[in-house]
Amino acid sequence: MSTFLSNRFLLHSDAAWGLYRDHAAPQPIVDYHCHLSPQDIAANRRFSTLTEAWLEGDHYKWRAMRANGVPERFCTGDADPYDKFLAWADTVPKTLRNPLYHWTHLELQRYFGIADRLNRESAPSIWARANERLATDALSVHGMLDTFRVQVVCTTDDPADSLDAHQAIRASGLRTRVYPTFRPDRALDVHQPNVFNPWVDRLAATANFDIVRFADFLQVLRRRHQDFHDVGGRLSDHGLNRCPMDPCDEAEAGATFDAARSGRVVDGAAAERFAAHMMAFFGRLDAEKGWTMQLHLGARRNASTRAMRGMGRDTGYDSIGDDVQADALGTFLDRLDREGALPKTIVYNVNPAYNYVFATMIGNFQDGSVPGKVQFGSGWWFLDQKEGMQWQMNALSNVGLLSRFVGMTTDSRSFLSFPRHEYFRRVLCNLLGDDIVHGELPDDGTLVGGLVEDVCFGNAARYFGFELPA
């Protein structure tokens, strides 16, 4: 009998299986960081084909397909949806030992009840059965959220985005709470006036407020932060190579803003000082409202000029970076801490060389006000797989408190990604089960099982201050 994706998948002991079965599996989901479309949630979107649901926007799959020699038109291009699906079906058998092999088959089982392995031969049958299932209410967007017992979803939203979809979701009666996350990355792009200026214009239009001076810029950002708060937003997010250092004063920030608005390219040093000034401003906004600030650090984004020009951002041409993190992160957190303006903070690391840097850095800024106030975030992006999750949890366990960890997020653009929570929970339970088997933790279901329940759901439910479904 095959053991692939059996009930004990990733669970290598009776202790691990018991922790998962009794404590992890029953927990609902708080998906506090993802890139799902609020418009799709508001419209209760129904996907017409498996390609729409599975391959649209999924740069993880696109990277694997390109590596398998698949032409771009089958990834982001205009190929027929079925031909795109076949290209993915041809790729899946080549992904052995890549987490995509696990995720693909977990998703087929959990959403569609399909236990077949995907390849060219099984593709026609899987296509037909999955598309038939997609036509049912159970696999509308709202149906998926209900099926996976998702209590909270936090989308990732630009301050220049309308919040109309979030207003519609709030009025829809959807049981899952859906909140926006404030992601003002473009506010730092003074070194790219061709990016910065259209974004500032769009921000002004959304806020219905003219942005002429730097003071106007800050006022509009503060207003938009309040708008996010008013519809339930309680997190910000920042995607940075590293935290910017050495902030400028208000006068220099204003001069830099004026230069960028006039179309002049700001030099790197001035742009760095402006970014540091703005990041301190954003941190203060979060602290004032009791929000959580998320810092996604260490990626090298848009590495391919060819792809960036042809397809734009977020199409799968990013990698782990090697920016030096310790001084930058410590300086940034210390600046806000000295002011009494350090919000609850989650720092995510994508370069495993820095796991212990991040895991120890968070301990410098715990102040006793909130359990786990500064968090070492879950294995992120290239590290949100079994080994990366283990590395992150081992580092946190060794130098901090795993028991206060707020757990997993999908960080996904796909509504078919909720089994990543199951994947994480199985990895967590196996890690703890191994310790029990080796006598390194007590075989105490209340003690260890309580930790599992907290990491899978309880800590996040308490930490973020969300309104949860009744």
TORKOL-4160 file (C-alpha; in steps of 0.2 Angstrom, whole numbers, padded with zeros to 4 digits, m for minus):
470
<pt num="1" X="0000" Y="0000" Z="0000"/>
<pt num="2" X="0007" Y="0017" Z="m0005"/>
<pt num="3" X="0011" Y="0029" Z="0010"/>
<pt num="4" X="0013" Y="0044" Z="m0001"/>
<pt num="5" X="0001" Y="0057" Z="0006"/>
<pt num="6" X="m0007" Y="0045" Z="0018"/>
<pt num="7" X="m0014" Y="0051" Z="0035"/>
<pt num="8" X="0004" Y="0051" Z="0042"/>
<pt num="9" X="0012" Y="0061" Z="0028"/>
<pt num="10" X="0027" Y="0070" Z="0036"/>
<pt num="11" X="0023" Y="0062" Z="0053"/>
<pt num="12" X="0036" Y="0049" Z="0057"/>
<pt num="13" X="0030" Y="0043" Z="0074"/>
<pt num="14" X="0015" Y="0039" Z="0084"/>
<pt num="15" X="0018" Y="0054" Z="0095"/>
<pt num="16" X="0019" Y="0066" Z="0079"/>
<pt num="17" X="0003" Y="0058" Z="0073"/>
<pt num="18" X="m0006" Y="0061" Z="0089"/>
<pt num="19" X="m0001" Y="0079" Z="0090"/>
<pt num="20" X="m0007" Y="0082" Z="0073"/>
<pt num="21" X="m0023" Y="0072" Z="0074"/>
<pt num="22" X="m0029" Y="0079" Z="0091"/>
<pt num="23" X="m0021" Y="0096" Z="0092"/>
<pt num="24" X="m0016" Y="0103" Z="0075"/>
<pt num="25" X="m0029" Y="0097" Z="0063"/>
<pt num="26" X="m0044" Y="0103" Z="0072"/>
<pt num="27" X="m0038" Y="0121" Z="0072"/>
<pt num="28" X="m0046" Y="0134" Z="0061"/>
<pt num="29" X="m0035" Y="0146" Z="0050"/>
<pt num="30" X="m0029" Y="0163" Z="0052"/>
<pt num="31" X="m0020" Y="0168" Z="0036"/>
<pt num="32" X="m0013" Y="0184" Z="0041"/>
<pt num="33" X="m0002" Y="0187" Z="0026"/>
<pt num="34" X="m0007" Y="0183" Z="0008"/>
<pt num="35" X="m0009" Y="0191" Z="m0009"/>
<pt num="36" X="m0027" Y="0185" Z="m0013"/>
<pt num="37" X="m0038" Y="0197" Z="m0023"/>
<pt num="38" X="m0051" Y="0206" Z="m0012"/>
<pt num="39" X="m0060" Y="0209" Z="m0028"/>
<pt num="40" X="m0062" Y="0190" Z="m0031"/>
<pt num="41" X="m0068" Y="0188" Z="m0013"/>
<pt num="42" X="m0080" Y="0202" Z="m0014"/>
<pt num="43" X="m0087" Y="0194" Z="m0031"/>
<pt num="44" X="m0087" Y="0176" Z="m0024"/>
<pt num="45" X="m0077" Y="0172" Z="m0039"/>
<pt num="46" X="m0080" Y="0155" Z="m0048"/>
<pt num="47" X="m0066" Y="0148" Z="m0058"/>
<pt num="48" X="m0070" Y="0142" Z="m0075"/>
<pt num="49" X="m0055" Y="0130" Z="m0077"/>
<pt num="50" X="m0042" Y="0122" Z="m0066"/>
<pt num="51" X="m0029" Y="0133" Z="m0075"/>
<pt num="52" X="m0038" Y="0149" Z="m0069"/>
<pt num="53" X="m0038" Y="0143" Z="m0051"/>
<pt num="54" X="m0021" Y="0135" Z="m0051"/>
<pt num="55" X="m0009" Y="0143" Z="m0063"/>
<pt num="56" X="m0015" Y="0161" Z="m0064"/>
<pt num="57" X="m0003" Y="0172" Z="m0054"/>
<pt num="58" X="0007" Y="0157" Z="m0047"/>
<pt num="59" X="0025" Y="0162" Z="m0050"/>
<pt num="60" X="0031" Y="0146" Z="m0040"/>
<pt num="61" X="0024" Y="0135" Z="m0054"/>
<pt num="62" X="0030" Y="0147" Z="m0068"/>
<pt num="63" X="0048" Y="0146" Z="m0062"/>
<pt num="64" X="0047" Y="0127" Z="m0062"/>
<pt num="65" X="0039" Y="0126" Z="m0079"/>
<pt num="66" X="0053" Y="0138" Z="m0086"/>
<pt num="67" X="0066" Y="0127" Z="m0078"/>
<pt num="68" X="0058" Y="0112" Z="m0087"/>
<pt num="69" X="0060" Y="0121" Z="m0104"/>
<pt num="70" X="0042" Y="0127" Z="m0105"/>
<pt num="71" X="0040" Y="0142" Z="m0117"/>
<pt num="72" X="0033" Y="0158" Z="m0108"/>
<pt num="73" X="0017" Y="0158" Z="m0118"/>
<pt num="74" X="0012" Y="0143" Z="m0107"/>
<pt num="75" X="0016" Y="0152" Z="m0091"/>
<pt num="76" X="0011" Y="0170" Z="m0092"/>
<pt num="77" X="0006" Y="0171" Z="m0111"/>
<pt num="78" X="m0009" Y="0168" Z="m0121"/>
<pt num="79" X="m0009" Y="0149" Z="m0124"/>
<pt num="80" X="m0025" Y="0140" Z="m0123"/>
<pt num="81" X="m0030" Y="0136" Z="m0104"/>
<pt num="82" X="m0029" Y="0117" Z="m0107"/>
<pt num="83" X="m0012" Y="0118" Z="m0115"/>
<pt num="84" X="m0006" Y="0128" Z="m0100"/>
<pt num="85" X="m0013" Y="0114" Z="m0089"/>
<pt num="86" X="m0004" Y="0101" Z="m0099"/>
<pt num="87" X="0012" Y="0110" Z="m0098"/>
<pt num="88" X="0010" Y="0110" Z="m0079"/>
<pt num="89" X="0005" Y="0092" Z="m0080"/>
<pt num="90" X="0021" Y="0088" Z="m0089"/>
<pt num="91" X="0032" Y="0098" Z="m0077"/>
<pt num="92" X="0025" Y="0090" Z="m0061"/>
<pt num="93" X="0034" Y="0073" Z="m0062"/>
<pt num="94" X="0050" Y="0083" Z="m0064"/>
<pt num="95" X="0047" Y="0092" Z="m0047"/>
<pt num="96" X="0051" Y="0077" Z="m0036"/>
<pt num="97" X="0058" Y="0083" Z="m0020"/>
<pt num="98" X="0052" Y="0101" Z="m0023"/>
<pt num="99" X="0038" Y="0106" Z="m0012"/>
<pt num="100" X="0028" Y="0109" Z="m0027"/>
<pt num="101" X="0026" Y="0090" Z="m0029"/>
<pt num="102" X="0018" Y="0089" Z="m0012"/>
<pt num="103" X="0008" Y="0105" Z="m0013"/>
<pt num="104" X="0001" Y="0100" Z="m0030"/>
<pt num="105" X="m0005" Y="0083" Z="m0024"/>
<pt num="106" X="m0012" Y="0090" Z="m0007"/>
<pt num="107" X="m0022" Y="0102" Z="m0017"/>
<pt num="108" X="m0029" Y="0089" Z="m0029"/>
<pt num="109" X="m0034" Y="0078" Z="m0014"/>
<pt num="110" X="m0041" Y="0092" Z="m0002"/>
<pt num="111" X="m0050" Y="0102" Z="m0015"/>
<pt num="112" X="m0056" Y="0089" Z="m0028"/>
<pt num="113" X="m0055" Y="0072" Z="m0019"/>
<pt num="114" X="m0042" Y="0067" Z="m0033"/>
<pt num="115" X="m0029" Y="0055" Z="m0027"/>
<pt num="116" X="m0021" Y="0052" Z="m0044"/>
<pt num="117" X="m0004" Y="0058" Z="m0047"/>
<pt num="118" X="m0003" Y="0072" Z="m0060"/>
<pt num="119" X="0006" Y="0068" Z="m0076"/>
<pt num="120" X="0002" Y="0068" Z="m0095"/>
<pt num="121" X="m0007" Y="0052" Z="m0094"/>
<pt num="122" X="m0019" Y="0057" Z="m0080"/>
<pt num="123" X="m0021" Y="0075" Z="m0085"/>
<pt num="124" X="m0037" Y="0073" Z="m0096"/>
<pt num="125" X="m0046" Y="0064" Z="m0082"/>
<pt num="126" X="m0040" Y="0076" Z="m0069"/>
<pt num="127" X="m0045" Y="0091" Z="m0079"/>
<pt num="128" X="m0062" Y="0085" Z="m0082"/>
<pt num="129" X="m0066" Y="0080" Z="m0064"/>
<pt num="130" X="m0058" Y="0096" Z="m0057"/>
<pt num="131" X="m0067" Y="0107" Z="m0068"/>
<pt num="132" X="m0084" Y="0099" Z="m0064"/>
<pt num="133" X="m0080" Y="0101" Z="m0046"/>
<pt num="134" X="m0075" Y="0120" Z="m0048"/>
<pt num="135" X="m0093" Y="0123" Z="m0055"/>
<pt num="136" X="m0100" Y="0118" Z="m0038"/>
<pt num="137" X="m0104" Y="0130" Z="m0024"/>
<pt num="138" X="m0091" Y="0121" Z="m0013"/>
<pt num="139" X="m0077" Y="0128" Z="m0024"/>
<pt num="140" X="m0083" Y="0146" Z="m0026"/>
<pt num="141" X="m0071" Y="0157" Z="m0017"/>
<pt num="142" X="m0083" Y="0159" Z="m0002"/>
<pt num="143" X="m0085" Y="0140" Z="m0002"/>
<pt num="144" X="m0066" Y="0137" Z="m0001"/>
<pt num="145" X="m0065" Y="0149" Z="0014"/>
<pt num="146" X="m0078" Y="0140" Z="0023"/>
<pt num="147" X="m0072" Y="0122" Z="0018"/>
<pt num="148" X="m0055" Y="0126" Z="0026"/>
<pt num="149" X="m0062" Y="0135" Z="0041"/>
<pt num="150" X="m0053" Y="0151" Z="0037"/>
<pt num="151" X="m0057" Y="0163" Z="0051"/>
<pt num="152" X="m0047" Y="0178" Z="0045"/>
<pt num="153" X="m0038" Y="0182" Z="0028"/>
<pt num="154" X="m0027" Y="0198" Z="0027"/>
<pt num="155" X="m0025" Y="0203" Z="0009"/>
<pt num="156" X="m0010" Y="0214" Z="0004"/>
<pt num="157" X="m0016" Y="0231" Z="m0002"/>
<pt num="158" X="m0007" Y="0247" Z="m0008"/>
<pt num="159" X="m0012" Y="0264" Z="0000"/>
<pt num="160" X="m0017" Y="0269" Z="m0018"/>
<pt num="161" X="m0029" Y="0255" Z="m0019"/>
<pt num="162" X="m0048" Y="0258" Z="m0017"/>
<pt num="163" X="m0055" Y="0249" Z="m0002"/>
<pt num="164" X="m0072" Y="0246" Z="m0011"/>
<pt num="165" X="m0070" Y="0228" Z="m0012"/>
<pt num="166" X="m0066" Y="0227" Z="0007"/>
<pt num="167" X="m0082" Y="0237" Z="0010"/>
<pt num="168" X="m0092" Y="0225" Z="m0001"/>
<pt num="169" X="m0085" Y="0210" Z="0008"/>
<pt num="170" X="m0090" Y="0217" Z="0025"/>
<pt num="171" X="m0107" Y="0220" Z="0019"/>
<pt num="172" X="m0109" Y="0202" Z="0011"/>
<pt num="173" X="m0111" Y="0192" Z="0027"/>
<pt num="174" X="m0096" Y="0181" Z="0023"/>
<pt num="175" X="m0091" Y="0172" Z="0039"/>
<pt num="176" X="m0073" Y="0174" Z="0036"/>
<pt num="177" X="m0066" Y="0191" Z="0041"/>
<pt num="178" X="m0056" Y="0199" Z="0027"/>
<pt num="179" X="m0045" Y="0213" Z="0031"/>
<pt num="180" X="m0033" Y="0224" Z="0021"/>
<pt num="181" X="m0014" Y="0226" Z="0025"/>
<pt num="182" X="m0006" Y="0242" Z="0022"/>
<pt num="183" X="0009" Y="0240" Z="0010"/>
<pt num="184" X="0017" Y="0257" Z="0005"/>
<pt num="185" X="0032" Y="0251" Z="m0004"/>
<pt num="186" X="0031" Y="0263" Z="m0018"/>
<pt num="187" X="0032" Y="0277" Z="m0006"/>
<pt num="188" X="0051" Y="0274" Z="m0005"/>
<pt num="189" X="0054" Y="0274" Z="m0023"/>
<pt num="190" X="0061" Y="0292" Z="m0025"/>
<pt num="191" X="0076" Y="0285" Z="m0034"/>
<pt num="192" X="0064" Y="0280" Z="m0048"/>
<pt num="193" X="0053" Y="0295" Z="m0053"/>
<pt num="194" X="0045" Y="0286" Z="m0067"/>
<pt num="195" X="0038" Y="0274" Z="m0054"/>
<pt num="196" X="0036" Y="0286" Z="m0040"/>
<pt num="197" X="0026" Y="0300" Z="m0048"/>
<pt num="198" X="0012" Y="0290" Z="m0056"/>
<pt num="199" X="0010" Y="0281" Z="m0040"/>
<pt num="200" X="0009" Y="0298" Z="m0030"/>
<pt num="201" X="m0004" Y="0304" Z="m0043"/>
<pt num="202" X="m0014" Y="0288" Z="m0040"/>
<pt num="203" X="m0013" Y="0290" Z="m0021"/>
<pt num="204" X="m0019" Y="0308" Z="m0022"/>
<pt num="205" X="m0034" Y="0302" Z="m0033"/>
<pt num="206" X="m0039" Y="0288" Z="m0022"/>
<pt num="207" X="m0038" Y="0300" Z="m0007"/>
<pt num="208" X="m0046" Y="0314" Z="m0016"/>
<pt num="209" X="m0033" Y="0326" Z="m0010"/>
<pt num="210" X="m0020" Y="0336" Z="m0019"/>
<pt num="211" X="m0002" Y="0331" Z="m0015"/>
<pt num="212" X="0009" Y="0346" Z="m0019"/>
<pt num="213" X="0021" Y="0347" Z="m0004"/>
<pt num="214" X="0029" Y="0333" Z="0007"/>
<pt num="215" X="0017" Y="0338" Z="0021"/>
<pt num="216" X="0003" Y="0334" Z="0009"/>
<pt num="217" X="0011" Y="0317" Z="0006"/>
<pt num="218" X="0012" Y="0312" Z="0024"/>
<pt num="219" X="m0006" Y="0318" Z="0027"/>
<pt num="220" X="m0013" Y="0308" Z="0014"/>
<pt num="221" X="m0003" Y="0292" Z="0019"/>
<pt num="222" X="m0009" Y="0295" Z="0037"/>
<pt num="223" X="m0027" Y="0297" Z="0031"/>
<pt num="224" X="m0026" Y="0281" Z="0021"/>
<pt num="225" X="m0019" Y="0272" Z="0036"/>
<pt num="226" X="m0034" Y="0277" Z="0045"/>
<pt num="227" X="m0045" Y="0271" Z="0031"/>
<pt num="228" X="m0037" Y="0254" Z="0032"/>
<pt num="229" X="m0040" Y="0254" Z="0051"/>
<pt num="230" X="m0058" Y="0259" Z="0048"/>
<pt num="231" X="m0062" Y="0243" Z="0038"/>
<pt num="232" X="m0053" Y="0232" Z="0051"/>
<pt num="233" X="m0035" Y="0233" Z="0045"/>
<pt num="234" X="m0022" Y="0229" Z="0059"/>
<pt num="235" X="m0006" Y="0226" Z="0049"/>
<pt num="236" X="0006" Y="0234" Z="0038"/>
<pt num="237" X="0019" Y="0226" Z="0027"/>
<pt num="238" X="0035" Y="0231" Z="0019"/>
<pt num="239" X="0045" Y="0222" Z="0006"/>
<pt num="240" X="0064" Y="0228" Z="0008"/>
<pt num="241" X="0081" Y="0221" Z="0003"/>
<pt num="242" X="0086" Y="0227" Z="0021"/>
<pt num="243" X="0080" Y="0240" Z="0033"/>
<pt num="244" X="0086" Y="0258" Z="0028"/>
<pt num="245" X="0098" Y="0266" Z="0040"/>
<pt num="246" X="0103" Y="0284" Z="0044"/>
<pt num="247" X="0086" Y="0294" Z="0042"/>
<pt num="248" X="0086" Y="0312" Z="0036"/>
<pt num="249" X="0077" Y="0326" Z="0044"/>
<pt num="250" X="0060" Y="0333" Z="0039"/>
<pt num="251" X="0068" Y="0347" Z="0028"/>
<pt num="252" X="0079" Y="0335" Z="0018"/>
<pt num="253" X="0065" Y="0323" Z="0016"/>
<pt num="254" X="0054" Y="0337" Z="0009"/>
<pt num="255" X="0068" Y="0342" Z="m0003"/>
<pt num="256" X="0070" Y="0324" Z="m0009"/>
<pt num="257" X="0052" Y="0323" Z="m0012"/>
<pt num="258" X="0052" Y="0339" Z="m0022"/>
<pt num="259" X="0066" Y="0333" Z="m0032"/>
<pt num="260" X="0058" Y="0316" Z="m0036"/>
<pt num="261" X="0041" Y="0325" Z="m0040"/>
<pt num="262" X="0050" Y="0336" Z="m0053"/>
<pt num="263" X="0057" Y="0321" Z="m0062"/>
<pt num="264" X="0075" Y="0322" Z="m0056"/>
<pt num="265" X="0083" Y="0305" Z="m0051"/>
<pt num="266" X="0088" Y="0305" Z="m0033"/>
<pt num="267" X="0105" Y="0298" Z="m0029"/>
<pt num="268" X="0106" Y="0282" Z="m0019"/>
<pt num="269" X="0112" Y="0290" Z="m0002"/>
<pt num="270" X="0098" Y="0303" Z="m0002"/>
<pt num="271" X="0085" Y="0289" Z="m0007"/>
<pt num="272" X="0092" Y="0278" Z="0007"/>
<pt num="273" X="0090" Y="0293" Z="0020"/>
<pt num="274" X="0072" Y="0297" Z="0013"/>
<pt num="275" X="0067" Y="0278" Z="0015"/>
<pt num="276" X="0073" Y="0278" Z="0033"/>
<pt num="277" X="0063" Y="0293" Z="0037"/>
<pt num="278" X="0048" Y="0286" Z="0029"/>
<pt num="279" X="0050" Y="0269" Z="0037"/>
<pt num="280" X="0051" Y="0277" Z="0054"/>
<pt num="281" X="0035" Y="0287" Z="0050"/>
<pt num="282" X="0026" Y="0271" Z="0045"/>
<pt num="283" X="0032" Y="0262" Z="0061"/>
<pt num="284" X="0025" Y="0277" Z="0072"/>
<pt num="285" X="0008" Y="0276" Z="0063"/>
<pt num="286" X="0007" Y="0257" Z="0067"/>
<pt num="287" X="0012" Y="0260" Z="0085"/>
<pt num="288" X="m0001" Y="0273" Z="0087"/>
<pt num="289" X="m0015" Y="0262" Z="0082"/>
<pt num="290" X="m0009" Y="0245" Z="0090"/>
<pt num="291" X="m0005" Y="0238" Z="0073"/>
<pt num="292" X="0008" Y="0224" Z="0068"/>
<pt num="293" X="0022" Y="0229" Z="0057"/>
<pt num="294" X="0028" Y="0216" Z="0045"/>
<pt num="295" X="0046" Y="0217" Z="0037"/>
<pt num="296" X="0049" Y="0205" Z="0023"/>
<pt num="297" X="0068" Y="0206" Z="0021"/>
<pt num="298" X="0082" Y="0199" Z="0011"/>
<pt num="299" X="0075" Y="0195" Z="m0007"/>
<pt num="300" X="0084" Y="0201" Z="m0023"/>
<pt num="301" X="0069" Y="0206" Z="m0033"/>
<pt num="302" X="0067" Y="0207" Z="m0052"/>
<pt num="303" X="0084" Y="0201" Z="m0056"/>
<pt num="304" X="0080" Y="0199" Z="m0074"/>
<pt num="305" X="0080" Y="0215" Z="m0084"/>
<pt num="306" X="0072" Y="0206" Z="m0099"/>
<pt num="307" X="0058" Y="0199" Z="m0089"/>
<pt num="308" X="0055" Y="0215" Z="m0079"/>
<pt num="309" X="0053" Y="0225" Z="m0095"/>
<pt num="310" X="0042" Y="0212" Z="m0103"/>
<pt num="311" X="0031" Y="0206" Z="m0089"/>
<pt num="312" X="0034" Y="0217" Z="m0074"/>
<pt num="313" X="0035" Y="0213" Z="m0056"/>
<pt num="314" X="0030" Y="0197" Z="m0047"/>
<pt num="315" X="0032" Y="0185" Z="m0062"/>
<pt num="316" X="0045" Y="0173" Z="m0054"/>
<pt num="317" X="0061" Y="0182" Z="m0057"/>
<pt num="318" X="0067" Y="0185" Z="m0039"/>
<pt num="319" X="0079" Y="0176" Z="m0028"/>
<pt num="320" X="0087" Y="0175" Z="m0011"/>
<pt num="321" X="0098" Y="0191" Z="m0008"/>
<pt num="322" X="0114" Y="0193" Z="0002"/>
<pt num="323" X="0112" Y="0210" Z="0009"/>
<pt num="324" X="0119" Y="0212" Z="0026"/>
<pt num="325" X="0105" Y="0212" Z="0038"/>
<pt num="326" X="0110" Y="0213" Z="0057"/>
<pt num="327" X="0115" Y="0231" Z="0059"/>
<pt num="328" X="0101" Y="0238" Z="0047"/>
<pt num="329" X="0088" Y="0228" Z="0056"/>
<pt num="330" X="0094" Y="0232" Z="0074"/>
<pt num="331" X="0096" Y="0250" Z="0070"/>
<pt num="332" X="0079" Y="0252" Z="0063"/>
<pt num="333" X="0070" Y="0243" Z="0078"/>
<pt num="334" X="0081" Y="0252" Z="0090"/>
<pt num="335" X="0076" Y="0269" Z="0083"/>
<pt num="336" X="0058" Y="0266" Z="0086"/>
<pt num="337" X="0061" Y="0258" Z="0102"/>
<pt num="338" X="0070" Y="0273" Z="0109"/>
<pt num="339" X="0055" Y="0284" Z="0104"/>
<pt num="340" X="0043" Y="0272" Z="0113"/>
<pt num="341" X="0035" Y="0269" Z="0095"/>
<pt num="342" X="0040" Y="0251" Z="0091"/>
<pt num="343" X="0024" Y="0242" Z="0086"/>
<pt num="344" X="0021" Y="0224" Z="0087"/>
<pt num="345" X="0033" Y="0218" Z="0073"/>
<pt num="346" X="0036" Y="0202" Z="0063"/>
<pt num="347" X="0052" Y="0200" Z="0054"/>
<pt num="348" X="0053" Y="0187" Z="0040"/>
<pt num="349" X="0070" Y="0181" Z="0033"/>
<pt num="350" X="0072" Y="0173" Z="0016"/>
<pt num="351" X="0091" Y="0170" Z="0018"/>
<pt num="352" X="0094" Y="0155" Z="0029"/>
<pt num="353" X="0111" Y="0162" Z="0034"/>
<pt num="354" X="0103" Y="0175" Z="0044"/>
<pt num="355" X="0091" Y="0164" Z="0054"/>
<pt num="356" X="0100" Y="0165" Z="0070"/>
<pt num="357" X="0103" Y="0184" Z="0067"/>
<pt num="358" X="0084" Y="0187" Z="0066"/>
<pt num="359" X="0080" Y="0174" Z="0080"/>
<pt num="360" X="0092" Y="0183" Z="0092"/>
<pt num="361" X="0088" Y="0201" Z="0086"/>
<pt num="362" X="0070" Y="0200" Z="0091"/>
<pt num="363" X="0075" Y="0196" Z="0109"/>
<pt num="364" X="0083" Y="0213" Z="0110"/>
<pt num="365" X="0066" Y="0222" Z="0109"/>
<pt num="366" X="0054" Y="0212" Z="0119"/>
<pt num="367" X="0047" Y="0224" Z="0132"/>
<pt num="368" X="0035" Y="0213" Z="0143"/>
<pt num="369" X="0020" Y="0222" Z="0136"/>
<pt num="370" X="0014" Y="0209" Z="0124"/>
<pt num="371" X="0020" Y="0190" Z="0123"/>
<pt num="372" X="0031" Y="0188" Z="0108"/>
<pt num="373" X="0029" Y="0207" Z="0104"/>
<pt num="374" X="0043" Y="0205" Z="0091"/>
<pt num="375" X="0042" Y="0189" Z="0081"/>
<pt num="376" X="0053" Y="0179" Z="0070"/>
<pt num="377" X="0041" Y="0176" Z="0055"/>
<pt num="378" X="0038" Y="0159" Z="0047"/>
<pt num="379" X="0049" Y="0152" Z="0034"/>
<pt num="380" X="0046" Y="0164" Z="0019"/>
<pt num="381" X="0045" Y="0162" Z="0000"/>
<pt num="382" X="0060" Y="0151" Z="m0004"/>
<pt num="383" X="0060" Y="0144" Z="0014"/>
<pt num="384" X="0041" Y="0140" Z="0016"/>
<pt num="385" X="0045" Y="0121" Z="0013"/>
<pt num="386" X="0049" Y="0107" Z="0025"/>
<pt num="387" X="0068" Y="0111" Z="0028"/>
<pt num="388" X="0065" Y="0130" Z="0028"/>
<pt num="389" X="0051" Y="0128" Z="0041"/>
<pt num="390" X="0062" Y="0117" Z="0052"/>
<pt num="391" X="0077" Y="0129" Z="0051"/>
<pt num="392" X="0066" Y="0143" Z="0056"/>
<pt num="393" X="0058" Y="0134" Z="0071"/>
<pt num="394" X="0074" Y="0126" Z="0077"/>
<pt num="395" X="0082" Y="0143" Z="0077"/>
<pt num="396" X="0068" Y="0151" Z="0086"/>
<pt num="397" X="0066" Y="0137" Z="0098"/>
<pt num="398" X="0085" Y="0137" Z="0103"/>
<pt num="399" X="0086" Y="0156" Z="0107"/>
<pt num="400" X="0068" Y="0161" Z="0109"/>
<pt num="401" X="0050" Y="0155" Z="0113"/>
<pt num="402" X="0043" Y="0144" Z="0100"/>
<pt num="403" X="0027" Y="0143" Z="0111"/>
<pt num="404" X="0024" Y="0162" Z="0107"/>
<pt num="405" X="0026" Y="0160" Z="0088"/>
<pt num="406" X="0011" Y="0166" Z="0078"/>
<pt num="407" X="0013" Y="0152" Z="0065"/>
<pt num="408" X="0011" Y="0150" Z="0047"/>
<pt num="409" X="0004" Y="0161" Z="0032"/>
<pt num="410" X="0001" Y="0156" Z="0014"/>
<pt num="411" X="0009" Y="0171" Z="0007"/>
<pt num="412" X="0000" Y="0165" Z="m0009"/>
<pt num="413" X="m0010" Y="0173" Z="m0023"/>
<pt num="414" X="m0020" Y="0156" Z="m0025"/>
<pt num="415" X="m0036" Y="0151" Z="m0016"/>
<pt num="416" X="m0030" Y="0133" Z="m0018"/>
<pt num="417" X="m0015" Y="0136" Z="m0006"/>
<pt num="418" X="m0024" Y="0133" Z="0011"/>
<pt num="419" X="m0016" Y="0116" Z="0012"/>
<pt num="420" X="0000" Y="0125" Z="0016"/>
<pt num="421" X="m0006" Y="0127" Z="0033"/>
<pt num="422" X="m0009" Y="0108" Z="0034"/>
<pt num="423" X="0009" Y="0106" Z="0028"/>
<pt num="424" X="0016" Y="0117" Z="0041"/>
<pt num="425" X="0006" Y="0109" Z="0055"/>
<pt num="426" X="0013" Y="0092" Z="0050"/>
<pt num="427" X="0031" Y="0098" Z="0050"/>
<pt num="428" X="0028" Y="0106" Z="0067"/>
<pt num="429" X="0020" Y="0091" Z="0074"/>
<pt num="430" X="0034" Y="0079" Z="0067"/>
<pt num="431" X="0047" Y="0091" Z="0075"/>
<pt num="432" X="0040" Y="0090" Z="0092"/>
<pt num="433" X="0035" Y="0071" Z="0090"/>
<pt num="434" X="0054" Y="0067" Z="0087"/>
<pt num="435" X="0058" Y="0076" Z="0103"/>
<pt num="436" X="0046" Y="0066" Z="0112"/>
<pt num="437" X="0052" Y="0050" Z="0105"/>
<pt num="438" X="0070" Y="0054" Z="0110"/>
<pt num="439" X="0065" Y="0059" Z="0127"/>
<pt num="440" X="0069" Y="0077" Z="0124"/>
<pt num="441" X="0051" Y="0083" Z="0128"/>
<pt num="442" X="0039" Y="0075" Z="0140"/>
<pt num="443" X="0025" Y="0064" Z="0132"/>
<pt num="444" X="0012" Y="0076" Z="0139"/>
<pt num="445" X="m0002" Y="0080" Z="0127"/>
<pt num="446" X="m0008" Y="0094" Z="0138"/>
<pt num="447" X="0008" Y="0103" Z="0138"/>
<pt num="448" X="0015" Y="0099" Z="0120"/>
<pt num="449" X="m0002" Y="0099" Z="0113"/>
<pt num="450" X="m0006" Y="0116" Z="0120"/>
<pt num="451" X="0009" Y="0123" Z="0111"/>
<pt num="452" X="0003" Y="0115" Z="0095"/>
<pt num="453" X="m0014" Y="0123" Z="0097"/>
<pt num="454" X="m0006" Y="0140" Z="0101"/>
<pt num="455" X="0006" Y="0140" Z="0086"/>
<pt num="456" X="m0007" Y="0134" Z="0074"/>
<pt num="457" X="m0021" Y="0146" Z="0079"/>
<pt num="458" X="m0022" Y="0153" Z="0097"/>
<pt num="459" X="m0007" Y="0164" Z="0097"/>
<pt num="460" X="m0012" Y="0173" Z="0080"/>
<pt num="461" X="m0030" Y="0175" Z="0086"/>
<pt num="462" X="m0024" Y="0184" Z="0102"/>
<pt num="463" X="m0009" Y="0193" Z="0095"/>
<pt num="464" X="m0017" Y="0203" Z="0081"/>
<pt num="465" X="m0032" Y="0209" Z="0089"/>
<pt num="466" X="m0044" Y="0205" Z="0075"/>
<pt num="467" X="m0062" Y="0203" Z="0076"/>
<pt num="468" X="m0065" Y="0185" Z="0074"/>
<pt num="469" X="m0081" Y="0176" Z="0068"/>
<pt num="470" X="m0093" Y="0172" Z="0082"/>
